Amino acid sequence: MPRKNNTLNAKMKLIASLTSPFARKVRIVAAEKFTEYELIVDIPWNEDTQVPKYNPLGKVPVWIMEDGKALYDSRVIVEYLDSVSPVNHLLPKDARPRIMVKRWEALADGVCDAAATVFLEKKRPAAQQNPDWIQRQMGKVFAGLNAMSVDLGHQNYCTGEFFNLADIAVGCALGYLEFRFPELEWRRAHPNLSELYDRLMLRPSFKETVPVG
């Protein structure tokens, strides 16, 4: 298990928010790969955040490698983690199946982006919120969920019978919606996605990274 600390003094570190679906994706991949690191919790929009020192875009997650070099964007980080350890490969080596997994990841991340945009917009004073913008972003969420459900079909996992990065990305998106938007009732609309998420939640890596905050 990663050790939480407020200082950057371990060999490998992950700077993350405990509510971020993108950070959760990295944490799950690290757990599945048995990669040890120090978890440093930092909220990017807090005034005292240290995130911009390591990511000029001011976003989490940020992975600090042994030499102090920072990696950012969860897709870059998880590909790096999968490539440096031979344990439990989460990305196929062959080009076509690999790109299909990355396609799932892009779809799941897009749902997270749209949902997070809505969450932040709704934190603004009611008079300053843009209903049309919220509706547009929620349209992306619903379209993304429908695409996931159709592509998943009756399979146990996103790309068939084997767990991989596609399932992690989709699971993080579904977990974020359950955490931030319980009123959506996506489980009722897409029972196959509900079954997938319940299956994923049996894994320690998912149980130990449920969003909190």
N, C-alpha and C positions, 0 to 999 in steps of 0.2 A: 504494500500500500504506500502511496506517496506520503511524504511527511510535510505537513503544513508549517510554513514559517513566514515571517514578514521580511526576511533579509535574503539577498541573493548571495548565498555562500556555498551552495552545493554544486556538483559537477553539471548535472542537467536539471533544468528548471522549466516549469510551466507557469506562466502568468495567465490567470483566468478568472472569470466570474463564475460563480456556482449556479447561475441561472442561464448562462449562455449555452444554446444548443450546439454551437460550433466548438466551444471549449469542452462540452460533454463528449463530443465526437472524438476529440483528441484523447481525453481521459480514458474512454472506453478502448480505443485502439492501443494505448499504452498498456492498459491492463491485460488485454488479450495477447499482447506481445511480451508480457512480463518485463516491461521496461521500467526501471526505477528512476524516479525524478523527485524533485522538490516542488510541491504545489504552493504557489504564492497567489493568494486571493487579492484581486485588485479590481475596482469598479471604474471603468474608463471615464464615466461622466461625473465622478466625484472630483471636487476641487483639488484634493491631495493625491490624485492618481499619478502613478509613476509610469504608466503604460507608454506615453509618447517618447520616453527616453529610449525605449526598445523597439517600438513600432511607430514610425513617423505618421501613420494613418490613425493612430490613437485607438486601435481596436484590439480586442482579445479574441482568440488566444494568441500568445507569443511563446515560442519554444526557444529556450536559450541552450545552445549546444555546449559541449565541453570546452571549446575554445573561446566561448563568450559571444559567438556569432548568433544573431537572432533570426529565427524563422517566423514568418507570419502568413496568415491565411491558413485556415484549418486544412484545406485541401493539400497545400504544400507540406504541412507538418505531418499529416497522416501518411502521405506517400513516402516521406523521408523515414518515418518510424518503421514502416513496413519493409523498406528496402535495406535497412541496416541490421535487421535481425532475421535469422532464418526460421524463427519460431512462428507457427500459425500464420502463414501468409494470408493476407486479406485481399490482395489484389492478384488476379491471374497474370501469368507471364505473357501469354499469347495476346496479340494485339486486339483482336475482335472481342473476346470475352472481357478483356481489361477495359476497353473503351465502353462496353455496356455497363460495367460496374460504375465507371466514372460518370456515365450518363445518369444513372440512378442517383449518384451523389449530387450532381448538378441540380437535378429536380428537387431533391430533398432540401438542399441548401437554399434553393429559390423560394420554397415554401417558408422556410425559416426567415429569410430576408423580408419577405412580404409581411409575415406575421409580426416580426419585431418592429417593422415600420409602423404598423397599426398600433401596437402597444405603446410606442413612444409618442405617436400622435395623440393618443387618448390621454396621455399624461399632461398634455397642454391644457390651459384653461378652456372650458367648453366653447367660449366665444371665439377662440383662436383656432379651433379644430376645423379641418376641411373634410366635410362628409363625403364629397365626391372622391377625394384622394383615398379615404378609408375604404369606400366601396370598391374602388379600383384594386387596391391591394388585397382586400378580402376575396375579390374575384380570382386573383392569382392563387390564393390559398385553396379555394374550392376546386379550381381547375387542376391544381397540382395533386390534390388528394384524389380526384377522380382518375387522373392519369396513373397514379401509383396503384390504385385499386384495380384498374383494368389490366395493367401490366403484370401485377402480382397474380391475378386470377386465383386458381386453386393450389398454387405452389406453396410449399412450406416456407421458402425463402425467396427473396427478390429475384435471384437468377436461377432458381431451381431448388435443389435439395441440399445445397451447402451454404453455410453462413459465411458472409464476407463483408467487405466495407459497405456495399450497397445497403445491407440490412442495418448496419450501424448508423448510417446517415439517415435512413428512413425512420429508424427507431428514435433518433434524436429529434427529428422534426415532429413526430407524433407525440413524443413526451413533452415537447415545448408547447404544443397546442393544448394538451391536457392540463398543463401547468398554468398557462396564461389565458386560455380561452375555453374553459370547461363548458361554456354555454353553446359551443359549436355542435356538440353531440356527434362528432365525426365517427365515433364507434357505431352508432346506430345506422348512419348512412353507408358505412363501409365495414361490414363485419369481418371481411378477410383481413383488412388492416388491423382491426382490433385483435384478431387471433394472432397475427404476426407480432404485435407489440406485447401481448401477454406471453408469447413464446420467448421473446427476447428478454423480458423482465425476469425470466428464470435464471438468466446468466448473472453471476456475481458482478461482472463489469457494468451491467445496467442497473442492478439493484443499488450498487454503491455510488452511483452518480445521478440519482434522481434530483432534478432541480429543487433548490431550496432558496428561500429568500422572500 
